[in-house]
Amino acid sequence: MVLASQDDRLPVVVYWGACLPLEIELQPLVALNQRPLGHGMLDEPAALSTCPEHGRGFPGYAGLQGHRAGGRAWTGQFQLERWTARDNGLSVEALDAPAGLRLVQEISLNSA
């Protein structure tokens, strides 16, 4: 599995499959996931990240939903703070400072 982050946003899975050779260049995998802009589209297509966000234009179900007291709706726009490699995975920490939200994702790979 290969994850990538652009502009300090939540990571996107750019490859999931058989083990890649250690010497492979990963930038072409990232480039393959860049979608072209079509007519009448948002200026920046929404990425299918590890937690899709309506605040970034994702049109499907958001990865995180909630509400504020008083009925005000909210939607996150998390900025990546850090990711830390683990034995069999990754820990991702992101912050949405204006909303006062912190997101911690633990991503692990298990062979079955």
Backbone as XML, in Angstrom:
<?xml version="1.0"?>
<chain id="A" units="angstrom">
  <residue number="1" name="MET">
    <atom name="N" x="0.843" y="-1.169" z="0.000"/>
    <atom name="CA" x="0.000" y="0.000" z="0.000"/>
    <atom name="C" x="0.888" y="1.232" z="0.000"/>
  </residue>
  <residue number="2" name="VAL">
    <atom name="N" x="0.498" y="2.206" z="-0.816"/>
    <atom name="CA" x="1.216" y="3.474" z="-0.869"/>
    <atom name="C" x="0.202" y="4.582" z="-0.607"/>
  </residue>
  <residue number="3" name="LEU">
    <atom name="N" x="0.511" y="5.427" z="0.378"/>
    <atom name="CA" x="-0.316" y="6.584" z="0.710"/>
    <atom name="C" x="0.437" y="7.847" z="0.342"/>
  </residue>
  <residue number="4" name="ALA">
    <atom name="N" x="-0.306" y="8.880" z="-0.063"/>
    <atom name="CA" x="0.317" y="10.160" z="-0.388"/>
    <atom name="C" x="-0.554" y="11.283" z="0.147"/>
  </residue>
  <residue number="5" name="SER">
    <atom name="N" x="0.088" y="12.395" z="0.474"/>
    <atom name="CA" x="-0.625" y="13.583" z="0.932"/>
    <atom name="C" x="-0.195" y="14.760" z="0.081"/>
  </residue>
  <residue number="6" name="GLN">
    <atom name="N" x="-1.173" y="15.542" z="-0.353"/>
    <atom name="CA" x="-0.876" y="16.721" z="-1.151"/>
    <atom name="C" x="-1.356" y="17.950" z="-0.388"/>
  </residue>
  <residue number="7" name="ASP">
    <atom name="N" x="-0.552" y="18.979" z="-0.333"/>
    <atom name="CA" x="-0.891" y="20.232" z="0.355"/>
    <atom name="C" x="-1.274" y="20.000" z="1.814"/>
  </residue>
  <residue number="8" name="ASP">
    <atom name="N" x="-0.593" y="19.075" z="2.475"/>
    <atom name="CA" x="-0.834" y="18.761" z="3.887"/>
    <atom name="C" x="-2.280" y="18.370" z="4.175"/>
  </residue>
  <residue number="9" name="ARG">
    <atom name="N" x="-2.886" y="17.650" z="3.261"/>
    <atom name="CA" x="-4.239" y="17.143" z="3.467"/>
    <atom name="C" x="-4.174" y="15.692" z="3.909"/>
  </residue>
  <residue number="10" name="LEU">
    <atom name="N" x="-5.334" y="15.130" z="4.271"/>
    <atom name="CA" x="-5.367" y="13.731" z="4.698"/>
    <atom name="C" x="-4.855" y="12.845" z="3.570"/>
  </residue>
  <residue number="11" name="PRO">
    <atom name="N" x="-4.209" y="11.727" z="3.916"/>
    <atom name="CA" x="-3.628" y="10.867" z="2.890"/>
    <atom name="C" x="-4.663" y="10.191" z="1.999"/>
  </residue>
  <residue number="12" name="VAL">
    <atom name="N" x="-4.216" y="9.888" z="0.796"/>
    <atom name="CA" x="-4.996" y="9.182" z="-0.209"/>
    <atom name="C" x="-4.244" y="7.898" z="-0.542"/>
  </residue>
  <residue number="13" name="VAL">
    <atom name="N" x="-4.966" y="6.788" z="-0.705"/>
    <atom name="CA" x="-4.339" y="5.536" z="-1.127"/>
    <atom name="C" x="-4.089" y="5.639" z="-2.625"/>
  </residue>
  <residue number="14" name="VAL">
    <atom name="N" x="-2.821" y="5.604" z="-3.030"/>
    <atom name="CA" x="-2.485" y="5.683" z="-4.450"/>
    <atom name="C" x="-2.093" y="4.321" z="-5.030"/>
  </residue>
  <residue number="15" name="TYR">
    <atom name="N" x="-1.850" y="3.354" z="-4.164"/>
    <atom name="CA" x="-1.565" y="1.991" z="-4.642"/>
    <atom name="C" x="-1.923" y="1.002" z="-3.547"/>
  </residue>
  <residue number="16" name="TRP">
    <atom name="N" x="-2.571" y="-0.078" z="-3.976"/>
    <atom name="CA" x="-2.921" y="-1.168" z="-3.069"/>
    <atom name="C" x="-2.782" y="-2.436" z="-3.885"/>
  </residue>
  <residue number="17" name="GLY">
    <atom name="N" x="-1.834" y="-3.262" z="-3.548"/>
    <atom name="CA" x="-1.643" y="-4.477" z="-4.326"/>
    <atom name="C" x="-0.425" y="-5.232" z="-3.860"/>
  </residue>
  <residue number="18" name="ALA">
    <atom name="N" x="0.142" y="-5.977" z="-4.790"/>
    <atom name="CA" x="1.317" y="-6.792" z="-4.488"/>
    <atom name="C" x="2.483" y="-5.896" z="-4.066"/>
  </residue>
  <residue number="19" name="CYS">
    <atom name="N" x="3.417" y="-6.497" z="-3.337"/>
    <atom name="CA" x="4.586" y="-5.744" z="-2.877"/>
    <atom name="C" x="5.333" y="-5.149" z="-4.067"/>
  </residue>
  <residue number="20" name="LEU">
    <atom name="N" x="5.704" y="-3.897" z="-3.911"/>
    <atom name="CA" x="6.457" y="-3.207" z="-4.950"/>
    <atom name="C" x="7.945" y="-3.355" z="-4.683"/>
  </residue>
  <residue number="21" name="PRO">
    <atom name="N" x="8.765" y="-3.332" z="-5.718"/>
    <atom name="CA" x="10.213" y="-3.365" z="-5.497"/>
    <atom name="C" x="10.655" y="-2.139" z="-4.702"/>
  </residue>
  <residue number="22" name="LEU">
    <atom name="N" x="11.648" y="-2.295" z="-3.856"/>
    <atom name="CA" x="12.116" y="-1.193" z="-3.021"/>
    <atom name="C" x="12.649" y="-0.011" z="-3.832"/>
  </residue>
  <residue number="23" name="GLU">
    <atom name="N" x="13.170" y="-0.280" z="-5.022"/>
    <atom name="CA" x="13.781" y="0.794" z="-5.812"/>
    <atom name="C" x="12.776" y="1.541" z="-6.701"/>
  </residue>
  <residue number="24" name="ILE">
    <atom name="N" x="11.505" y="1.184" z="-6.644"/>
    <atom name="CA" x="10.502" y="1.826" z="-7.501"/>
    <atom name="C" x="10.321" y="3.297" z="-7.110"/>
  </residue>
  <residue number="25" name="GLU">
    <atom name="N" x="10.139" y="4.150" z="-8.121"/>
    <atom name="CA" x="9.862" y="5.559" z="-7.870"/>
    <atom name="C" x="8.365" y="5.706" z="-7.616"/>
  </residue>
  <residue number="26" name="LEU">
    <atom name="N" x="8.019" y="6.346" z="-6.523"/>
    <atom name="CA" x="6.615" y="6.445" z="-6.124"/>
    <atom name="C" x="5.903" y="7.647" z="-6.741"/>
  </residue>
  <residue number="27" name="GLN">
    <atom name="N" x="6.639" y="8.657" z="-7.176"/>
    <atom name="CA" x="6.007" y="9.853" z="-7.731"/>
    <atom name="C" x="5.091" y="9.539" z="-8.917"/>
  </residue>
  <residue number="28" name="PRO">
    <atom name="N" x="5.450" y="8.629" z="-9.839"/>
    <atom name="CA" x="4.521" y="8.303" z="-10.927"/>
    <atom name="C" x="3.196" y="7.705" z="-10.423"/>
  </residue>
  <residue number="29" name="LEU">
    <atom name="N" x="3.214" y="6.937" z="-9.333"/>
    <atom name="CA" x="1.966" y="6.421" z="-8.771"/>
    <atom name="C" x="1.087" y="7.561" z="-8.273"/>
  </residue>
  <residue number="30" name="VAL">
    <atom name="N" x="1.705" y="8.535" z="-7.651"/>
    <atom name="CA" x="0.965" y="9.704" z="-7.173"/>
    <atom name="C" x="0.375" y="10.459" z="-8.365"/>
  </residue>
  <residue number="31" name="ALA">
    <atom name="N" x="1.170" y="10.645" z="-9.411"/>
    <atom name="CA" x="0.714" y="11.378" z="-10.597"/>
    <atom name="C" x="-0.453" y="10.679" z="-11.283"/>
  </residue>
  <residue number="32" name="LEU">
    <atom name="N" x="-0.472" y="9.356" z="-11.271"/>
    <atom name="CA" x="-1.570" y="8.608" z="-11.894"/>
    <atom name="C" x="-2.910" y="8.864" z="-11.206"/>
  </residue>
  <residue number="33" name="ASN">
    <atom name="N" x="-2.878" y="9.283" z="-9.965"/>
    <atom name="CA" x="-4.098" y="9.534" z="-9.213"/>
    <atom name="C" x="-4.617" y="10.959" z="-9.369"/>
  </residue>
  <residue number="34" name="GLN">
    <atom name="N" x="-3.911" y="11.799" z="-10.117"/>
    <atom name="CA" x="-4.382" y="13.157" z="-10.367"/>
    <atom name="C" x="-5.411" y="13.109" z="-11.488"/>
  </residue>
  <residue number="35" name="ARG">
    <atom name="N" x="-6.615" y="13.565" z="-11.184"/>
    <atom name="CA" x="-7.681" y="13.526" z="-12.185"/>
    <atom name="C" x="-7.722" y="14.841" z="-12.966"/>
  </residue>
  <residue number="36" name="PRO">
    <atom name="N" x="-8.011" y="14.752" z="-14.267"/>
    <atom name="CA" x="-8.108" y="15.985" z="-15.060"/>
    <atom name="C" x="-9.392" y="16.747" z="-14.717"/>
  </residue>
  <residue number="37" name="LEU">
    <atom name="N" x="-9.373" y="18.044" z="-14.983"/>
    <atom name="CA" x="-10.563" y="18.867" z="-14.778"/>
    <atom name="C" x="-11.435" y="18.820" z="-16.018"/>
  </residue>
  <residue number="38" name="GLY">
    <atom name="N" x="-12.714" y="18.555" z="-15.812"/>
    <atom name="CA" x="-13.673" y="18.575" z="-16.908"/>
    <atom name="C" x="-14.467" y="19.864" z="-16.879"/>
  </residue>
  <residue number="39" name="HIS">
    <atom name="N" x="-15.302" y="20.064" z="-17.867"/>
    <atom name="CA" x="-16.126" y="21.268" z="-17.925"/>
    <atom name="C" x="-17.174" y="21.221" z="-16.812"/>
  </residue>
  <residue number="40" name="GLY">
    <atom name="N" x="-17.385" y="22.344" z="-16.168"/>
    <atom name="CA" x="-18.403" y="22.448" z="-15.125"/>
    <atom name="C" x="-18.042" y="21.743" z="-13.832"/>
  </residue>
  <residue number="41" name="MET">
    <atom name="N" x="-16.767" y="21.418" z="-13.637"/>
    <atom name="CA" x="-16.326" y="20.752" z="-12.410"/>
    <atom name="C" x="-15.760" y="21.774" z="-11.430"/>
  </residue>
  <residue number="42" name="LEU">
    <atom name="N" x="-15.598" y="21.335" z="-10.186"/>
    <atom name="CA" x="-14.883" y="22.147" z="-9.220"/>
    <atom name="C" x="-13.463" y="22.364" z="-9.724"/>
  </residue>
  <residue number="43" name="ASP">
    <atom name="N" x="-12.868" y="23.478" z="-9.352"/>
    <atom name="CA" x="-11.498" y="23.774" z="-9.785"/>
    <atom name="C" x="-10.494" y="22.774" z="-9.245"/>
  </residue>
  <residue number="44" name="GLU">
    <atom name="N" x="-10.870" y="22.093" z="-8.194"/>
    <atom name="CA" x="-9.985" y="21.117" z="-7.575"/>
    <atom name="C" x="-10.818" y="19.876" z="-7.229"/>
  </residue>
  <residue number="45" name="PRO">
    <atom name="N" x="-10.690" y="18.794" z="-8.005"/>
    <atom name="CA" x="-11.491" y="17.601" z="-7.716"/>
    <atom name="C" x="-11.238" y="17.080" z="-6.300"/>
  </residue>
  <residue number="46" name="ALA">
    <atom name="N" x="-12.284" y="16.643" z="-5.642"/>
    <atom name="CA" x="-12.167" y="16.121" z="-4.281"/>
    <atom name="C" x="-11.508" y="14.746" z="-4.298"/>
  </residue>
  <residue number="47" name="ALA">
    <atom name="N" x="-10.509" y="14.597" z="-3.468"/>
    <atom name="CA" x="-9.797" y="13.324" z="-3.380"/>
    <atom name="C" x="-10.558" y="12.364" z="-2.466"/>
  </residue>
  <residue number="48" name="LEU">
    <atom name="N" x="-10.457" y="11.097" z="-2.749"/>
    <atom name="CA" x="-11.022" y="10.069" z="-1.875"/>
    <atom name="C" x="-9.941" y="9.733" z="-0.853"/>
  </residue>
  <residue number="49" name="SER">
    <atom name="N" x="-9.903" y="10.523" z="0.201"/>
    <atom name="CA" x="-8.861" y="10.369" z="1.211"/>
    <atom name="C" x="-9.236" y="9.283" z="2.214"/>
  </residue>
  <residue number="50" name="THR">
    <atom name="N" x="-8.396" y="9.099" z="3.212"/>
    <atom name="CA" x="-8.671" y="8.124" z="4.268"/>
    <atom name="C" x="-9.851" y="8.554" z="5.133"/>
  </residue>
  <residue number="51" name="CYS">
    <atom name="N" x="-10.302" y="9.799" z="4.988"/>
    <atom name="CA" x="-11.505" y="10.313" z="5.654"/>
    <atom name="C" x="-12.078" y="11.401" z="4.743"/>
  </residue>
  <residue number="52" name="PRO">
    <atom name="N" x="-12.900" y="11.028" z="3.750"/>
    <atom name="CA" x="-13.421" y="12.020" z="2.797"/>
    <atom name="C" x="-14.152" y="13.161" z="3.514"/>
  </residue>
  <residue number="53" name="GLU">
    <atom name="N" x="-13.958" y="14.388" z="3.006"/>
    <atom name="CA" x="-14.479" y="15.574" z="3.674"/>
    <atom name="C" x="-15.385" y="16.384" z="2.747"/>
  </residue>
  <residue number="54" name="HIS">
    <atom name="N" x="-16.613" y="16.672" z="3.195"/>
    <atom name="CA" x="-17.504" y="17.544" z="2.430"/>
    <atom name="C" x="-16.887" y="18.930" z="2.281"/>
  </residue>
  <residue number="55" name="GLY">
    <atom name="N" x="-16.155" y="19.370" z="3.292"/>
    <atom name="CA" x="-15.529" y="20.683" z="3.253"/>
    <atom name="C" x="-14.483" y="20.820" z="2.162"/>
  </residue>
  <residue number="56" name="ARG">
    <atom name="N" x="-14.060" y="19.710" z="1.586"/>
    <atom name="CA" x="-13.102" y="19.729" z="0.471"/>
    <atom name="C" x="-13.793" y="19.394" z="-0.847"/>
  </residue>
  <residue number="57" name="GLY">
    <atom name="N" x="-15.131" y="19.336" z="-0.825"/>
    <atom name="CA" x="-15.885" y="19.111" z="-2.057"/>
    <atom name="C" x="-16.226" y="17.666" z="-2.349"/>
  </residue>
  <residue number="58" name="PHE">
    <atom name="N" x="-15.979" y="16.738" z="-1.409"/>
    <atom name="CA" x="-16.313" y="15.337" z="-1.669"/>
    <atom name="C" x="-17.840" y="15.199" z="-1.746"/>
  </residue>
  <residue number="59" name="PRO">
    <atom name="N" x="-18.372" y="14.665" z="-2.852"/>
    <atom name="CA" x="-19.825" y="14.630" z="-3.038"/>
    <atom name="C" x="-20.539" y="13.452" z="-2.372"/>
  </residue>
  <residue number="60" name="GLY">
    <atom name="N" x="-19.814" y="12.441" z="-1.940"/>
    <atom name="CA" x="-20.440" y="11.257" z="-1.343"/>
    <atom name="C" x="-20.592" y="11.408" z="0.159"/>
  </residue>
  <residue number="61" name="TYR">
    <atom name="N" x="-20.713" y="10.273" z="0.839"/>
    <atom name="CA" x="-20.815" y="10.292" z="2.293"/>
    <atom name="C" x="-19.474" y="10.670" z="2.897"/>
  </residue>
  <residue number="62" name="ALA">
    <atom name="N" x="-19.496" y="11.621" z="3.798"/>
    <atom name="CA" x="-18.265" y="12.053" z="4.455"/>
    <atom name="C" x="-17.772" y="10.957" z="5.395"/>
  </residue>
  <residue number="63" name="GLY">
    <atom name="N" x="-16.466" y="10.927" z="5.604"/>
    <atom name="CA" x="-15.890" y="9.944" z="6.510"/>
    <atom name="C" x="-16.167" y="10.272" z="7.966"/>
  </residue>
  <residue number="64" name="LEU">
    <atom name="N" x="-16.546" y="11.507" z="8.235"/>
    <atom name="CA" x="-16.812" y="11.964" z="9.590"/>
    <atom name="C" x="-17.978" y="12.935" z="9.523"/>
  </residue>
  <residue number="65" name="GLN">
    <atom name="N" x="-19.024" y="12.675" z="10.308"/>
    <atom name="CA" x="-20.184" y="13.555" z="10.323"/>
    <atom name="C" x="-20.524" y="13.912" z="11.753"/>
  </residue>
  <residue number="66" name="GLY">
    <atom name="N" x="-21.116" y="15.052" z="11.947"/>
    <atom name="CA" x="-21.508" y="15.473" z="13.281"/>
    <atom name="C" x="-22.359" y="16.717" z="13.207"/>
  </residue>
  <residue number="67" name="HIS">
    <atom name="N" x="-22.620" y="17.301" z="14.349"/>
    <atom name="CA" x="-23.367" y="18.550" z="14.404"/>
    <atom name="C" x="-22.927" y="19.339" z="15.633"/>
  </residue>
  <residue number="68" name="ARG">
    <atom name="N" x="-23.211" y="20.604" z="15.594"/>
    <atom name="CA" x="-22.895" y="21.492" z="16.706"/>
    <atom name="C" x="-24.166" y="21.790" z="17.486"/>
  </residue>
  <residue number="69" name="ALA">
    <atom name="N" x="-24.019" y="22.162" z="18.736"/>
    <atom name="CA" x="-25.162" y="22.570" z="19.547"/>
    <atom name="C" x="-25.870" y="23.735" z="18.862"/>
  </residue>
  <residue number="70" name="GLY">
    <atom name="N" x="-27.188" y="23.728" z="18.921"/>
    <atom name="CA" x="-27.952" y="24.783" z="18.264"/>
    <atom name="C" x="-28.285" y="24.457" z="16.825"/>
  </residue>
  <residue number="71" name="GLY">
    <atom name="N" x="-27.891" y="23.285" z="16.362"/>
    <atom name="CA" x="-28.259" y="22.842" z="15.023"/>
    <atom name="C" x="-27.352" y="23.296" z="13.905"/>
  </residue>
  <residue number="72" name="ARG">
    <atom name="N" x="-26.290" y="23.991" z="14.209"/>
    <atom name="CA" x="-25.379" y="24.416" z="13.147"/>
    <atom name="C" x="-24.632" y="23.202" z="12.603"/>
  </residue>
  <residue number="73" name="ALA">
    <atom name="N" x="-24.681" y="23.041" z="11.318"/>
    <atom name="CA" x="-23.942" y="21.934" z="10.695"/>
    <atom name="C" x="-22.466" y="22.293" z="10.626"/>
  </residue>
  <residue number="74" name="TRP">
    <atom name="N" x="-21.622" y="21.305" z="10.522"/>
    <atom name="CA" x="-20.191" y="21.548" z="10.366"/>
    <atom name="C" x="-19.618" y="20.466" z="9.471"/>
  </residue>
  <residue number="75" name="THR">
    <atom name="N" x="-18.526" y="20.782" z="8.870"/>
    <atom name="CA" x="-17.791" y="19.806" z="8.074"/>
    <atom name="C" x="-16.310" y="20.137" z="8.197"/>
  </residue>
  <residue number="76" name="GLY">
    <atom name="N" x="-15.510" y="19.123" z="8.364"/>
    <atom name="CA" x="-14.092" y="19.335" z="8.615"/>
    <atom name="C" x="-13.285" y="19.648" z="7.373"/>
  </residue>
  <residue number="77" name="GLN">
    <atom name="N" x="-12.185" y="20.325" z="7.606"/>
    <atom name="CA" x="-11.131" y="20.510" z="6.611"/>
    <atom name="C" x="-9.823" y="20.329" z="7.366"/>
  </residue>
  <residue number="78" name="PHE">
    <atom name="N" x="-9.432" y="19.076" z="7.481"/>
    <atom name="CA" x="-8.273" y="18.734" z="8.295"/>
    <atom name="C" x="-6.972" y="19.017" z="7.561"/>
  </residue>
  <residue number="79" name="GLN">
    <atom name="N" x="-5.979" y="19.471" z="8.313"/>
    <atom name="CA" x="-4.626" y="19.663" z="7.824"/>
    <atom name="C" x="-3.734" y="18.628" z="8.506"/>
  </residue>
  <residue number="80" name="LEU">
    <atom name="N" x="-2.946" y="17.943" z="7.715"/>
    <atom name="CA" x="-2.046" y="16.920" z="8.226"/>
    <atom name="C" x="-0.996" y="17.554" z="9.132"/>
  </residue>
  <residue number="81" name="GLU">
    <atom name="N" x="-0.871" y="17.025" z="10.327"/>
    <atom name="CA" x="0.170" y="17.492" z="11.247"/>
    <atom name="C" x="1.387" y="16.586" z="11.191"/>
  </residue>
  <residue number="82" name="ARG">
    <atom name="N" x="1.142" y="15.277" z="11.232"/>
    <atom name="CA" x="2.269" y="14.331" z="11.169"/>
    <atom name="C" x="1.741" y="12.941" z="10.862"/>
  </residue>
  <residue number="83" name="TRP">
    <atom name="N" x="2.622" y="12.162" z="10.300"/>
    <atom name="CA" x="2.360" y="10.727" z="10.212"/>
    <atom name="C" x="3.580" y="9.997" z="10.695"/>
  </residue>
  <residue number="84" name="THR">
    <atom name="N" x="3.324" y="8.916" z="11.420"/>
    <atom name="CA" x="4.388" y="8.173" z="12.072"/>
    <atom name="C" x="4.292" y="6.714" z="11.658"/>
  </residue>
  <residue number="85" name="ALA">
    <atom name="N" x="5.398" y="6.163" z="11.152"/>
    <atom name="CA" x="5.432" y="4.744" z="10.770"/>
    <atom name="C" x="5.383" y="3.877" z="12.013"/>
  </residue>
  <residue number="86" name="ARG">
    <atom name="N" x="4.643" y="2.796" z="11.930"/>
    <atom name="CA" x="4.541" y="1.795" z="12.982"/>
    <atom name="C" x="5.061" y="0.473" z="12.414"/>
  </residue>
  <residue number="87" name="ASP">
    <atom name="N" x="5.120" y="-0.562" z="13.264"/>
    <atom name="CA" x="5.624" y="-1.868" z="12.810"/>
    <atom name="C" x="4.889" y="-2.373" z="11.576"/>
  </residue>
  <residue number="88" name="ASN">
    <atom name="N" x="3.570" y="-2.318" z="11.585"/>
    <atom name="CA" x="2.811" y="-2.840" z="10.446"/>
    <atom name="C" x="1.809" y="-1.807" z="9.934"/>
  </residue>
  <residue number="89" name="GLY">
    <atom name="N" x="2.135" y="-0.530" z="10.103"/>
    <atom name="CA" x="1.191" y="0.480" z="9.649"/>
    <atom name="C" x="1.656" y="1.893" z="9.871"/>
  </residue>
  <residue number="90" name="LEU">
    <atom name="N" x="0.680" y="2.746" z="10.134"/>
    <atom name="CA" x="0.918" y="4.172" z="10.145"/>
    <atom name="C" x="-0.059" y="4.847" z="11.085"/>
  </residue>
  <residue number="91" name="SER">
    <atom name="N" x="0.395" y="5.870" z="11.769"/>
    <atom name="CA" x="-0.471" y="6.709" z="12.585"/>
    <atom name="C" x="-0.514" y="8.080" z="11.917"/>
  </residue>
  <residue number="92" name="VAL">
    <atom name="N" x="-1.719" y="8.588" z="11.660"/>
    <atom name="CA" x="-1.914" y="9.867" z="10.989"/>
    <atom name="C" x="-2.612" y="10.812" z="11.952"/>
  </residue>
  <residue number="93" name="GLU">
    <atom name="N" x="-2.055" y="12.007" z="12.140"/>
    <atom name="CA" x="-2.664" y="13.012" z="13.005"/>
    <atom name="C" x="-2.945" y="14.256" z="12.178"/>
  </residue>
  <residue number="94" name="ALA">
    <atom name="N" x="-4.185" y="14.759" z="12.293"/>
    <atom name="CA" x="-4.594" y="15.941" z="11.540"/>
    <atom name="C" x="-5.412" y="16.851" z="12.439"/>
  </residue>
  <residue number="95" name="LEU">
    <atom name="N" x="-5.441" y="18.135" z="12.081"/>
    <atom name="CA" x="-6.112" y="19.137" z="12.903"/>
    <atom name="C" x="-6.966" y="20.033" z="12.024"/>
  </residue>
  <residue number="96" name="ASP">
    <atom name="N" x="-8.176" y="20.327" z="12.498"/>
    <atom name="CA" x="-9.023" y="21.357" z="11.912"/>
    <atom name="C" x="-9.123" y="22.437" z="12.979"/>
  </residue>
  <residue number="97" name="ALA">
    <atom name="N" x="-8.183" y="23.379" z="12.955"/>
    <atom name="CA" x="-8.096" y="24.394" z="14.014"/>
    <atom name="C" x="-9.345" y="25.266" z="14.125"/>
  </residue>
  <residue number="98" name="PRO">
    <atom name="N" x="-9.919" y="25.768" z="12.999"/>
    <atom name="CA" x="-11.111" y="26.610" z="13.153"/>
    <atom name="C" x="-12.280" y="25.893" z="13.832"/>
  </residue>
  <residue number="99" name="ALA">
    <atom name="N" x="-12.436" y="24.601" z="13.571"/>
    <atom name="CA" x="-13.532" y="23.839" z="14.176"/>
    <atom name="C" x="-13.150" y="23.258" z="15.534"/>
  </residue>
  <residue number="100" name="GLY">
    <atom name="N" x="-11.864" y="23.314" z="15.877"/>
    <atom name="CA" x="-11.415" y="22.748" z="17.145"/>
    <atom name="C" x="-11.479" y="21.234" z="17.162"/>
  </residue>
  <residue number="101" name="LEU">
    <atom name="N" x="-11.161" y="20.602" z="16.025"/>
    <atom name="CA" x="-11.223" y="19.144" z="15.905"/>
    <atom name="C" x="-9.843" y="18.570" z="15.632"/>
  </residue>
  <residue number="102" name="ARG">
    <atom name="N" x="-9.553" y="17.443" z="16.266"/>
    <atom name="CA" x="-8.326" y="16.691" z="16.016"/>
    <atom name="C" x="-8.746" y="15.293" z="15.565"/>
  </residue>
  <residue number="103" name="LEU">
    <atom name="N" x="-8.081" y="14.785" z="14.548"/>
    <atom name="CA" x="-8.367" y="13.455" z="14.012"/>
    <atom name="C" x="-7.097" y="12.622" z="14.093"/>
  </residue>
  <residue number="104" name="VAL">
    <atom name="N" x="-7.210" y="11.436" z="14.679"/>
    <atom name="CA" x="-6.092" y="10.496" z="14.738"/>
    <atom name="C" x="-6.552" y="9.211" z="14.063"/>
  </residue>
  <residue number="105" name="GLN">
    <atom name="N" x="-5.829" y="8.795" z="13.053"/>
    <atom name="CA" x="-6.133" y="7.559" z="12.334"/>
    <atom name="C" x="-5.002" y="6.567" z="12.554"/>
  </residue>
  <residue number="106" name="GLU">
    <atom name="N" x="-5.360" y="5.345" z="12.876"/>
    <atom name="CA" x="-4.397" y="4.251" z="12.998"/>
    <atom name="C" x="-4.666" y="3.300" z="11.835"/>
  </residue>
  <residue number="107" name="ILE">
    <atom name="N" x="-3.732" y="3.241" z="10.907"/>
    <atom name="CA" x="-3.869" y="2.404" z="9.717"/>
    <atom name="C" x="-2.883" y="1.257" z="9.846"/>
  </residue>
  <residue number="108" name="SER">
    <atom name="N" x="-3.399" y="0.038" z="9.799"/>
    <atom name="CA" x="-2.499" y="-1.116" z="9.917"/>
    <atom name="C" x="-2.793" y="-2.128" z="8.830"/>
  </residue>
  <residue number="109" name="LEU">
    <atom name="N" x="-1.754" y="-2.855" z="8.447"/>
    <atom name="CA" x="-1.862" y="-3.903" z="7.439"/>
    <atom name="C" x="-1.716" y="-5.254" z="8.128"/>
  </residue>
  <residue number="110" name="ASN">
    <atom name="N" x="-2.595" y="-6.134" z="7.779"/>
    <atom name="CA" x="-2.549" y="-7.494" z="8.318"/>
    <atom name="C" x="-2.562" y="-8.463" z="7.152"/>
  </residue>
  <residue number="111" name="SER">
    <atom name="N" x="-1.712" y="-9.440" z="7.180"/>
    <atom name="CA" x="-1.729" y="-10.460" z="6.129"/>
    <atom name="C" x="-2.653" y="-11.579" z="6.573"/>
  </residue>
  <residue number="112" name="ALA">
    <atom name="N" x="-3.467" y="-12.021" z="5.661"/>
    <atom name="CA" x="-4.426" y="-13.069" z="5.991"/>
    <atom name="C" x="-4.193" y="-14.294" z="5.122"/>
  </residue>
</chain>
